[in-house]
Amino acid sequence: MSRERARRRAEREAEQARQATLRAEREARLARRRRRIGRVTAPLRRRPVRIAAQGGIRARRRRAQNGVVAVLFLVVQVIAWLLWSSWAARLGVLVLSALFAPLFVILVFDRRS
């Protein structure tokens, strides 16, 4: 009886040792992978810079308006690229859009105050 128990305990310990070695190999492999990925992505990471955005109603409104202007600017550029194959026409639309964007902001969004 005690021999049987000893044999089963030895089998359990051998299985646990095998599982421990597999776990250690897996962890070592994951650590190597993390280091390798870290070496590749480290130059790409930037230091976090906290930019305190203004939280007032006017600041939120201005951000929303600027977003609308930027989206409309991009839409005009995409339409120009699709309609004309001439580089001169595309460049002309870009220059005119850049010139008329502030006028658009003044006319559409009353920013006098």
C-alpha positions, -999 to +999 in steps of 0.1 A: +000+000+000+027+025+009+046+016-022+016+023-043+011+057-026+048+065-030+046+056-067+015+078-072+031+107-053+062+103-075+040+104-106+022+135-094+054+152-086+068+143-120+037+157-137+039+188-116+076+193-125+068+188-161+040+214-159+063+238-141+089+234-168+063+240-195+050+270-177+085+284-172+093+279-209+061+296-219+068+326-196+104+328-209+091+328-245+065+355-237+092+376-219+115+373-249+086+383-272+077+413-250+114+424-250+116+420-288+083+439-294+095+466-269+127+471-288+108+476-320+081+499-306+102+519-282+114+544-308+078+548-319+065+557-284+062+593-275+063+607-240+029+615-229+023+652-230-007+665-211-024+692-230-051+709-209-080+716-232-103+744-222-135+730-209-159+759-213-189+761-235-172+785-259-141+763-262-162+732-269-182+752-295-151+765-312-136+729-313-168+717-329-168+745-354-131+739-363-139+703-368-168+712-392-145+735-411-118+708-414-142+682-426-157+705-452-122+715-464-113+678-468-146+671-486-139+699-511-104+685-517-117+650-523-144+662-547-118+683-566-095+653-569-123+632-582-137+657-607-105+671-622-074+652-633-055+684-639-029+691-613-033+728-619-070+726-611-064+706-580-038+730-568-061+759-576-089+744-556-064+738-527-053+775-528-088+789-531-100+766-503-072+778-480-080+814-489-118+811-484-118+790-453-114+820-429-141+838-449-164+808-445-157+808-407-166+845-404-197+842-425-211+810-410-199+811-374-203+845-358-171+847-338-172+883-330-175+878-293 
